[in-house]
Structures are given as C-alpha cells and as structure tokens.
Amino acid sequence: MLPFWNESPFVRITAPFIFGIACYLLFPSYQIFTAVGGLLFCGVCIFCLQFTSDYFKLTHATLKGILINAFVSTFGYAVALIHQDASFGQWYKHQVANYRFAMVTIDETPELKDKTVKAVVQVVGLCDTASYISTKGKAIIYFQKSNEASAIRQGDRLLIKNTFKEIKANTNPGSFDYANYCRTKNIFQSAFLKTQEWKQTSLHTNDYKTLFASMNADARNVLKKYLPDSSTHGVAEALLLGYRLDISEDTWKDYSNTGIVHIIAISGMHMAMVYGSIRWLLLWIPLFKKRKKLALILAISAMWCFALLTGLPASVGRAAVMFSFIAWGEMQNQQVNVLNMLAASAFCMLCINPQLLLDVGFQLSYLAVMSLVFFYSPIYKMYFVDNRLVDWVWRLVAATMAAQILTFPLCIYYFHQFPILFLVSNLFAVPLTTLILYAEILLIGFQMLPPIVAWIGSLISHLIGFVNQVVAVFGNLGFAVWSEIQISNVQMILLFLIIAFLAYWLFRKRPCYLIYALSTVALFCLSLLIRQYDILTQKKVVVYHVAKQKSIEFISGNAFTNPDIDSTLQKEKNEKYIFHPAHIYFGVSEAKMPMVSTAGMSGIELFSFMGKRVMRMDNNHFHTDTPLPIDLLIISKKCYLDTNWLKKIFEQNI
C-alpha cells in the first residue's frame, strides 16, 4: 500500500493552498501584479528544472518540492486577492462619495426585524441627475419597517438614496466584532433608509439564487401551513431548510446547551443522512446491486435536489460538494481515501470563495468529518457487541464521541462553552430528528395529497413538540453546560497539539509522543496559571460603548462593580452582547467593592477607585476657581470640550 502522503495528492495541494490564503488574510494587499509576478517566477523556475540533468533533479528534488509548494501558496494568495472587490476599479466604494443615489439588487432573502427590514444588496450602479456608472460590491441596507419594505424579495432592483456609512467596529472587550465578520463577506458599509428614501423599480433579477430562494420560500409556506404552531414549524424549517429566523431564542439556547444545535443548523449531518440512506436503499434493490455506479449517481442526484430545496446555503453547498467527491472516489472501484476527497472538496470550495476559511461553520464541518475519519473506527473497535440493537447504539455513541474530539478546542474558543450532556442528548435527539427529517421530505414531496400530508404534518408536530420538551428539560439543568470558558489563540493551538500527540501515541505506540503530549499539557497548564495570575492582579477602569447610554465598570482582581448597572441592563441585549462577553474575557464576577465611592451633581460624577480620582462628565456647565485634582477624566454623550477650558479646570496630571 502507498504511504498516506503519496496516495493523497489533494492533501498535498490543499495544505499550501490554505497557507497562501491565510497569508493574504494576515497580510492583505490589493496589488494583483505582485501575486501574478510570484506565480510567473515559480512557474518559470519549475519549467526550467525540467531541462536539467537527471543527476541535478535527483540531488535537488527538495528544491522542486519547495518551488511547487511556493507556486500553490502563491496561487492561493492570488485567488484570495481576486475575490476582494476592493481590488477592482468597479468597486462602488471607490466612487460612492461622488453620487447621491445608488441602484441596488437584493442579494439575499430579507430578514424581518422589530423595527427594520435587513437586506444584503449588490450595489450595481451609482447615479445622480446627470450621470450613471456601473459598479459592483455588497452592502447591508436597513429599511424602515413598512408594508412596502416587508414585501421586498430577493432579486428586486431598487433605487435608493446614498446614505452609506462604514460599519463601525465593536470596541467592547470580548464582544463579537460584527464589522470584522462583515469584512470576511466583502461587506464594509451599511445604510438606514426611511420609507421615502428608496423606490422599487420594475426590474427583477432572475438567476439561480432567486430560483433557490423561491424554492426555499415555497417549502417554508408548506411547513407553516401544516405545522401552524410557531414552536414546531420554526424547528422544522431549521431542520429541513436551514432557516433559523422563526426559532425562539429560548429554544435555540436549549439546543445549544445540550450540544445538539448542529441538528437544527442544517449541515453535513443532514446531507449525510440523505445521501447515506438513499445509497443504502438503492443498493438493497437487486437491479442496483450490480450497478453500483448508477446507484451512487442517483443518490448524489437526490442529495443535490435536497440541497437545492434548502436554498443551497454555504453549509449545505460545502457538504454536497464533499459527498460528491466521496461518491466519485467510490465509483473508481478502489478503496476511497476520505481525507483526499475531503481535501479536494475543500480546495474547490476555497477556490470559489477563499473567505470561507474564516467561516466558523466551514471550520467545524471539516474538522468534524476529519475527526470521524481518524477516531470513529478506533473508538468503535474498543468494544465488540453481538446484539444488533446495542451495536447500533454503540455506533452512534462512537460517532458522537469521535466528532467532538477535533471540534472541542474550536467550540471552546468561539463559543466559550461546552455541553456536558452532548452524549445523552445526541443519543435521544439524533434518531428522532432523523425520522422528522424524512417525514418533512415526504410532506414536501406529497403536498398535492392533502389527507396524507395532514397526517404527516400532525406526526411531525407531535415529534418536534416532544423533542422540544425533553431538550428544554436537559437544557435547564444546572450542569448541562460548562460555560464562561476563555482561551486564547495559543491555548487553542496547544489543545490541538495535545490531541494530535496523544492520538499518534495511541495509534502508533511511540512513547516519545506521550512525552510530547505531557510537555504540551504542562505548557497549557502554565498558560492557565499565567491567565489566572493576570486576573487576580488586574485593576482596570472599563468604559463601555453602549448605544444612547453611559456605562463604566471598575475591576479589581476577579470582581467588578458597575454603578450604571440599573440603567444599562434595561435592555436585555446589553447584558447578553456587551457585559457578559466582557466578564468572560476579564474573568470576573459581580461583587460589592468598598474601594469604589461615588458623588456628583447633574452631568458630573466623581469616583474614588484604588486611590485614584475619576471624574465622568457629559457637559461643561460648571466653573471652579481652583483646578480639580483628577487622575482620570471620562467624557460621555459626545460632550464638546475646549482644551483651554480643560487646562483651567483640571490639574495637569490627568
């Protein structure tokens, strides 16, 4: 048998390709000629090596390998570069300041919010009363909620007033940076439009995106018709179509806390269910037993039909590509190298959209499959079971445990929590949701037969209701989730190294890798001690950016106090999206700290913290003959202050 590295050509190609994309993301540039020059240089060097002597080729084989990897890495860099709209002169942002109006096309299904309608748009042109230019590039539009805005559909062409502004970065510590997330999708600006600031035109774009969106909307309407209860059709939509907007926050939280949120976030698992079950059923039919290729083609075709039904979101698209490559490898009548097929699908997906490398779903889906490839078989072979039912349960347990191994560090890093009951909840939920998924497919397929569909809809409603009740019970258990975990980039890498060294030691029986693993564990523990020391010795004054409110926090060790807590917590989302992430980031919990004292008057507040005098003001409507001895001055509410006035009022030690 060939060594793994020799029988996995796409692994050898994809690794430097990903490295090249990562280099662009870390060191971006809009000079496309630099990337083209690098490609030409590496290509010419490789070409010239072909005309050297055999002795030179043999003695300098490493040089050829370096040049090939450099060529592929440079290709990855170039691919990432050409997918940036800013690299082209037609990007609307280059000229947006010179025009009053913009022509946009709704690029994705609009989202209905409490007061607005959010839509991702393609800016196809900029214009004023005298001129028009064609452009390209994405932006986000928030329409003031109205009947007209709610009626907007994907593909509609609108004329809007140019009110584009940069999406501001979130400067609150530990919080999700929405601006950075948008940048990974080539979106840099947003706009808020009142009802009179936009007008719908008669033009409508019909392409594959609008077709998929229309199919998705039709399927959602069928589900809502036969599953009228909002608590059930929301889960049904997410399970079958990946549409999550109708799921309540409490339901989403329960599924997340129990470790089965992947069930209602349509992904590779759903595609595996569809492809695997159809493949299995076809191969049971005598006609297809001797025509395996035909069975695989039909299974892949059915899987892609299901993918199109969902509207082909990114998670479904990459899973469909992945299983298509796996099926293609199986058609070659050879043993399928799953990792090679996995690398091939990743290479294709990244060629189409290099920014997927930063997508959490992309990272988790490929790591989960890799984890299954590496660890499922060793875990399953640990125990031999004669009973077929018990063996099926053990297979599910082994698959659930295997999938968690490589995704564990990433889940902690991104989500700061880990579900303790993931094994129990998956054993309960996966079989039932598999049945629900197949029932939903039947419901969509037989929608022309109302009596049958009504019965199927009733069955789905009862099953989803039962699953929701059990998940709610599990999710509300105090020990259901290990939360408020904060690890750094380095600590995440150390966790991956620990897993890799332990796996290599267990599989290859090489004691040196156990030493490497224990050494890495020691480094990880040392990093935890350093963080704990930093937490216990920290003394900070944190000023939060909260919309239309002021909020300051005093931190000493692992405790904090917030004098504005009563006003800022009036909005629940402030606690969820601002304060709670910051407290995890700093490793603190609320406590009454006697070292903080306050005093003040209208618009002026004085604090004493750890021997320091802190003043917060939102106006300058006061005067003093003696300069104030202030160590720290905090200005809020866009208070305008003259520097000369400041010098007179405050001592120079601030």
N, C-alpha and C positions, 0 to 999 in steps of 0.2 A: 504494500500500500504506500502511496506517495505521502511524504510529510505534509502536515497541515498547511504550511506556508506555500508549498508547491501546488496543492490542489485547491487553493482559494485565491485565484487571481484578482477577484474583485475586492477582497480584503486588502490585498497589497496596493490596489489602486485607490480605494476609498480612504484609507488612512492618511496618505499625504494630501489627498484632495480636501479632506476635512481640515487638515493642518493649514492649508492655503486659505480656506475660508476664514478660519479662526484668526489668521494673521491679518486679514483685511478688517475683521471686526475690531481687532485690537489697535491696528494702525491704519485707519481708513485713508484713502486718497482718491481724488477724482481725476487723476492723470492716467487715462487709459493707455496712453502711448508707452508709459513705463512698464505696464503689465505685458503689453504686446512685445516690447523690446526684450523683456525677460524670457518670454516664450520663444521668440526667434533665436535668441542666444543659446538656450538649452537645446532647442531643436537642431540647430546647425552643429553644435558640438556632438550630439548623438549621431547625426548623419555622418559626420567626418570620422567618427570612431569605426564606422562600418568598413572604411577603406584602409584601416591599419592592419598590420600583420597579425596572424593568429597568436604569436607569442605576446604581442603588446595587449591584445584583447584578453588573454588569459591572465597576464600579470597585473592588468589594470581593470579587472572585472568590477572591483568595488567602485571605481570611478564612473563606470557606466551606470551602475545602480544609483549612485548619488545624483547623476545627471537626470536619469529618468524620474526619480522622486522629486527633484527640483522642478522638472518640467510639469509634473502633475500638480505639485503645490502651487506653482505659478499659474497654472490653468484654473485651479480653484480660486485663487486671488482674483484673476481676471473675470471669472464667472460672477463672483460676488460684486465686483465693481460694475459690470454692465447691467446688473439688476438694480442699481441705485438710480433713481430718477434724476438725482442731482448731477449725475454725470453727463446729462444731455441738455442741449440748449433749449429743448422744448418744455423743460420742467416749468410749470406755471409759476413757481415761487421766484424765478429769475425776473419775471415781469409783473408780478401781481401788484406792486405798488403804483404802477402806471395806468391802471384801468379801474373804472368804477363798478363794473359788472363782470360776472363770470357765468359761463354756461357749464352746467354740471349734469352728470348722469348718475342716477342712484345705482351704486355698485353692489350693495348687499341688501338683504331684507331689512327694512327699517325696524327699530325697536321702540315700542311704546313705553314711555316712562310717565312719572306722575304729572309733570308739567311740560314735558317736551317730547318730541319725536326725534330719536337719534338715527342718523343715516351716514354710512360711509359712501363718499361720492368720488367719481373721477372728474377732475376739472379738465374738460375737453376744450375750453376756449376762454379767452378774456376779451372784453369789449367795452367800448364806450359809444357815444353817439356817432362817432366818425370812423372808427376802425375796429377790426376784429382779428385776432391771431389764434391759431390752433395751438393747444398745449396738451400736456399730459401730467399725471400726478394725482395722488389721493389726498383727501382731506375729510374731516368729520364735520357734519352740519347738525346743529341742534335747532329744530324748528319749534316755534311756539305752538303748543298743542291746540289743535282746532280740528274741525271735521275735514278740512282740506288737507291738513298735514297728515292726519291719520289715514287718509286714502292714498297716500303716495305708495308706489310699488317699485320693486326693483326693475330697472331698465327705463324708468321715466326720465325725460330730459327737462331740466328746469333752468330758468334764467333768474339769477339771484344777485342781490346787492353784495359788493365786495366788502365784507367785514371780517376777513380772515385775520386771525391773530395766532401767534406762536402758542403751542401747548406748553404751559408752564410746568417745569419740573417740580416734583414733590420734595420739598426740603425737610419735611418732618422725619426725624430719625427712625429707621426701621420700617417705614411705611412703603407700600407698593408705589413705585415710580411709574405712574401712568404715561408720562411723557416719553420715558425710555421704552416702555412697551410699544407705544405707537411708532417710535422711530424704527423698531425692528420690523414694522409693517410698512415702512416707507411713508409714514404719515407724520407731518410736522406741524400742521396748522389745523385750527378748528374755527367755527363761526357760529354765532347765535343769530337766528333770523326771526324777526317778528312777522306776523301774518302778511303785512303789506310790503315786506322786503323781498318777496320771491313770487314767481309766477310759473305755473306749469305750462309747457309748450305742447304742441300736438305730436312732437317726435317721441318715439319709443324705441329703445334698442332691444332687438330680439337676437339673442345668442344662446350659447349652451348654458351660460349662467342663469339667464332668466328662465330657460326651459327647466333646469333642475329646481330652481326656486318655485316655479309654478307647480311642479310635481310634488314638492315638499309641502306646499300650502294646501294642495288638494288632499293629500294624505292626512294632514292635521285636521282639516274640516271633517273628514270621515271619522277620525278618532273622537273629535268633540261631539259629533252627532250621536254616536253610540256609547260614548263614555262621558255623560254630561257632568258628572261630579268633578269639580276642579282638582280635588286632591288625587284623583286617579288618572285623569287624562293628561295632567302635567307630567307625571312619571311615565305614562305610556308614550307621550311624544318624545321625551328624552331617551327612552329605551330603544325606540324604533327609528327615530328621525334625528336624534341629537339636538332637538330644540328644547332649551332649558328655561326659557323665559316664563313659562307658566308654572314652574315648580316654586312652592313657597320656600322662604329662607329656612324655616324650621325643618322642613322635610329634607332639604339639601344638607343641613347641618347634621341631622340624624344619620344620613347615609355616609357622610364624611367621617363622623365619629366612629362608625362601626367598620370602616375600611372597605366599604362596597360602593363607593361613589363611582368607581370605574364601570359599574353595571349600568348606571343611568347617564354616563358620559360616553356616548357611543364611540367605540374604538375598535382595536384589533380583535378583542374578545368576541364582539358581535359578528365581525367578518369571519372569524374562525368558526363560530357556531354555524353560520350559513354555509360556508364552503365545506366544512368537515361533514356536516350532516347530509348535505346533498351528495357529496362524493361517496359517503358510506352507503346511502340508499341506492344510488345508481350501481355501485359495484355488487350489490346483492341481487340485482336483476341479471338473469342468465345472458341476456343479449349483450350486456356491457362487460361481463367477466373476461371475455377475450378481446374486448375493445376498450381497454383502459384509457387510451388517449382520448377517445370520444367522450368517455365519462368525465374525464378531467376538464375537457373543453366545455362541456355542458355545465359542470359545477362552477367553473370560473365565470361563465356567461351569466349564470343565475346570481352569483355573488356580485357581479358588476351591475346587474339590474337592481339588486337591493341597494347597492351603493348609490346609484342614480336616484332611487326613490328617496333616499335621505337628503338629497340635495348636494351630495358629494362635498361635505366639509373636509377640512385638511386631515383630520384624524382618520376619516373613512378612506380618503384617497390614498394615503400612505399605506394603510393596511391592505387595501385592494391591490396596490402595486406589489407589496411584499408577497402576498399569497399567489399572485400571478407568476412571479419569478419562481416561487417554490414549486408551483404546479408545472411550469415549463421545465424545471430541472428534473421533476419526476417523469415527465414524458420522454426523457432521453434514455429510459430503461437502465439507468445507473443509480447507484446509491446517491441520494440527494444530500449535498453539503449545505445544510440550512444556513450556516453562517455566511457562506459565499453568496447564496441567494439573498440573504438579508442585507449584505453589503451592497449587492447590485441594486436592490430597491432603494436603499439609502442614497446611493450615488445618483440614480435617476431623479429622485425627489429633490435632492440638493441642487442638481443642475437646473431644475425647473424653478426652484425658489431657495437660494442659499440661506435666506434669513430663517428658514425652518430650523437651522442648527441652534438657534436661541429659543425655540419654542419648547415649553416645558412638556407639552403633550408628546411632541416628537421624541424628545429625550427619554421620557418614561416608557413610551411604547416600544422603542427599540431595545432599551435596557431590559424590559420585562421579557421580551422574546429571547434575548441573549441569555438571561437568567434561566429561563425554561430549558434552553438548549444545553447549558452547562450543568445544571443542578437537578433537573427533574429525574433523570434516569438514576443517578446515584442515590437520591433520596428514596425513590420508589423501590429500588432493589435492596434497601435496608431490611425490609420485611417481606416475606412471602406469605400470601393469603390464598387459601383454597376456595373459600366461599366467593361466588361471583359478585354478590351484592356488597360484601365487605371490601372486596378488591376494588370495586368501582368507587366506593367511598375513600379508600386509601389512595387511589389515583388522584382524586380531587384534592385531598389533603396535601399530597406530594406536589401537585401543580401549584396550589395556593402558596405553600411554603417556598417553593423554588422561585416563583415570580417575585416574592418580596425581597430576596437576598440582594440583588443588584439595585433595586429601586429604593431600598431602605434609606441609604445616605441622601439621595436626592429628595425624597419626601420630607425628611427632617430639615434639609437645607432650605427648601422653598416654602413649606407649609408649617414648619415649626411644631409638628405634632406627629404622633404615630399611633394608629389604632391598636389597642391591646387585644381586642376581640375579633380581629380580622379573620382568624381561622374559623371560629364558630359561626360568625355571620356569613362568611362565604359558603360554608357547608349548607347553611339554611337557604341563602338567597340565590345562589347560582342555579340550582336545579329549577326553582320556581320561576325565576326570571327567564330562564331558557324556554320553559313552557309558555310563559307570557309572550315572549318574542315570537315564537312560532304561531301562537294564536293571533297575534296582531298581523302577521303576514297573511294569514288566512282571512282575517277580517278585511284587509285591504283588497285581497285577491277576489273575494266573493261578495263585494259590496253591491253587486247587481242582484243579489238574492237576499232581500230584507229579512225574511224569517230566520234564515241561518245566521246572518250577520248579527241580528239582535241577540240571539242565544250566545254567540261567541263574545259579543260585547259585554253581556251580563257576566259571563265566566271571567273575562279579563278584569272587570271591575271588582269582583269578589277576591280574585287572586291578588291584585295590586293593593286593595284595601287591607288584606291580611298581612302582606309583606310590610306595608307601611306601619301597621300597628306593632308588629314584632320589632322592626327596626327602631321605632320610637322608644320602645322599652329598653332595648340594648343601648341606644344612643344616650339615654338619660341616666344610665348607671354611672356612678361617680368614678369608677375605674375603667370606663370604656375606652378612654383615650389618654395617652401620655402627651401632655401639651406643654406649651410655653418653652420649647427647646430652641436654643440659639446656637448654631455652629457657624464657623467661618468657612471661607473657601478652602483654606489649608486643612482644616479639620475634616471637611467633606472628602478631600483627596486622600487623607490618611485613612479614613474609613474604607474607601475603595481599595487602598493598598492592603489593608488588613484582610479584607475579604479575598483578594487575589492571592496573597501569600498563604493563607490558611487553605484555600481551595487547592492550590498547587501542591501543598504539603500532603493533603489528604488523598489527592488523586495520584500523585507521582511518588509518594512515600520518600520524599527527600527531606531529611532533618534540617538542613540549612534553611529551608523556607519557613520552618517553625520558628527558628531563631529570628529571621527577618520579621515574621508576624509579631512575635513578642516584643521586638525592638520598636516596631511601629506602634503597638499598643502603648508602650511606655511613652513614646513621643506624644501620642494622643492624650494620655492622662496628664502629661506635663502641660500641654496646651490648655486643658481644662482647669488645672491649678492656676495657671497664669491668668486666665479669664476670671476665675473666682477671686484672685487677689486684686485684680483691677476693679472688680465690682465692689469689694469691701473697702477699698481705699478711695473710691471716686467721690468727688464733690463737684457738683455741677448745678448751674442755673440754666434751664432749658426754656427757650421761648418758642412756642408752637405757632405754626401758621394755620389758623382756624378761620374759616370764612365768616366775616362780619362779627367776629368775637375776638376777645383777647384772652390769652391763656399762658400762664407762666408756671413752671414747676421747679421745685428745689429738691435736689437729690443728694443724699449723704449715705454712702455705703449702699446697702440693698434696700433702702427705704426712701420714699418720696412723699412730698406733700404738695398739693395744688390748691392755692387759695381761690382759684376760679372754678373749682370743680362743679359747683352748683349751677353755674350759668352755662358752662361748655357742655355739660352732659345732658342738656335739654334735648339735644339731638342724639339719638342712639348711635347714628353712624359715626359721630365723633369718637366715641369710645371704641367702636369696632375697627375703624380705619386709621385713627390717629394715635390715641393714647395706649390702647392695648398693644399694638406692634412696638411702640416706643418702649413700653415697660419690659417687653420680652427682650428687646435689643439691649437695654441697660441692665437687665436682670434685677428689677426692683419690684417691690410691692408697697401698697399704701400704708403709711404709718403717721401718727401724730408726732411731729418733731418739734420739741420745745425750743430748738435753736432758731426757729422762724417766728418772727413777730412782725406785725403789720400796724400801720397807722396811715392816715391820709385825709385828704379833702376831695372835693369834687374835681375829677380829672387828674389827681395826683395821688400816688400811693407810695409809701415808704416801707421797705422790708429790711430786717436785720437777719443775716444768714451767715453763720460761721465767722462772725467778727467782721463781715463786710456789710457796707451800707448800700442798699439797692433802691433806686427810685424808678418808678414807672409813671409816665405821663402821656396824656393824649391831647393836651392843649398847653399853651404858654400864657394863660391868663393869670399870671401871678408875678409879683415883684418882691425882691428882698434886697436889703442894703448890704447884708453880709453874705458872701459866697457860701453855698451849701457844701459841706464835706461829704460828697457822694463818691463811692467807689465804682458803681456801675449804673449807667443810665439806660433805661429801656424806653424807646419811643414807639407808641402804638397808634392805631387808627389814622395812619397817614398824616401824622401831626407835622406841620411845617414849622421848622425852627431856623432862626438865623444864627450862624456860627458866632457872630459878635455878641449876640444876646446870651448864647451859651457860656461864653468866656466870662461874662459879668456875673452870671448867676451861680456857676459851679466852680469849685476849685479845680486846678489843672491836673489832679491825679486821676481823673476818670478816663 
